[in-house]
């Protein structure tokens, strides 16, 4: 069977990912939809509100993760 992206059902294109649904949308359209969801959650009262302590901890973890040294395969 021929698919919209020109691939077939055989396994020749296993490494290719098809962009379907939300992933195939324009980034601006994605942001608009996500923003509507965020606003709706706040209006409903179910949105998460970060405390200062939670934000501090998240920033610490993110900074530590982004500065962790990843071994380079070429340096062996």
WOLIN-V298792 format. One record per backbone hydrogen bond with DSSP energy under -0.5 kcal/mol. CO is the residue of the C=O (numbers start at 1). NH is the residue of the N-H. E is the energy in kcal/mol with one decimal. If there is no record, write none. Layout:
# WOLIN-V298792
co: [CO:CO]
nh: [NH:NH]
e: [E:E]
This chain:
# WOLIN-V298792
co: [3:7:10:11:13:18:20:21:21:22:26:27:28:29:30:31:32:33:34:35:36:37:38:39:40:41:41:41:48:51:52:53:54:55:56:57:58:59:60:61:62:63:65:69:71:72:73]
nh: [6:3:13:14:16:20:23:24:25:25:30:31:32:33:34:35:36:37:38:39:40:41:42:43:44:45:46:47:50:55:56:57:58:59:60:61:62:63:64:65:66:67:68:71:73:75:76]
e: [-2.0:-3.0:-0.6:-0.7:-1.0:-0.9:-1.2:-1.0:-0.5:-1.1:-2.3:-2.2:-2.0:-2.2:-2.7:-2.4:-1.9:-1.9:-2.3:-2.6:-2.3:-2.1:-1.9:-2.4:-2.2:-1.4:-2.0:-1.2:-0.6:-2.4:-2.1:-2.3:-2.5:-2.4:-2.1:-2.5:-2.6:-2.4:-2.2:-2.4:-2.3:-1.1:-0.7:-0.6:-0.5:-1.4:-1.1]
